[in-house]
Amino acid sequence: PILSNDEASALKNIDHRGWRARTIDITFPTDSGRDGLLAGLDRICDQSLKAIDDGFKLIVLSDRAIDSENVGISALLAVSTVHHHLVRAHARTRIGIVVETGEAREVHHHCLLVGYGADAINPYLAFETLWDARNDGYLDDADVEDDESVIDAYKKASKKGMLKVMAKMGISTLQSYKGAQIFEAVGLAQEVVDRCFTGTASRVEG
């Protein structure tokens, strides 16, 4: 489920046999606080349903618009909120969710995103960090010759890590793991769990 930048770009611009993708910005104004976050989540959910009505087969939740005036909604929060909103609208199976985020870096992040509904992930900042590390000589001992081999090594390691997590849960396919929510929330207010992580066990609020 880990996509390179080229693969993510291809999906964002796909137009083949009725398959099209709509990119949805998951940022909100920096100075808008709680109200801005809630409005951002509402907007993302509305745009996701409208994408289905407009005939799109994929939505790409992207935080690339982050700048000095816009902060990104947590990728996990955005994915899970959209996933549950579409489930409640009986429309989840009609569209795929791709996440383009600089937030996801390690195996646990990928497992959470897939476990809460993501179909694919493009961790672009992780790639750029590894490219920079290679240029600075930190990966000289690794078996990577160019930027493409760095991506391949990262994707291979992430895949093996996710398979190990799934195996520990007795799950053999990614499809079975997707949206399964085999996690417990610690330190989240019940209001957040009820809306964004519906059905997740949460015995310790925050």
Order of alpha helices (4+ residues) and beta strands (2+ residues): alpha-beta-beta-beta-alpha-beta-beta-alpha-beta-alpha-beta-alpha-alpha-alpha-beta-alpha-beta
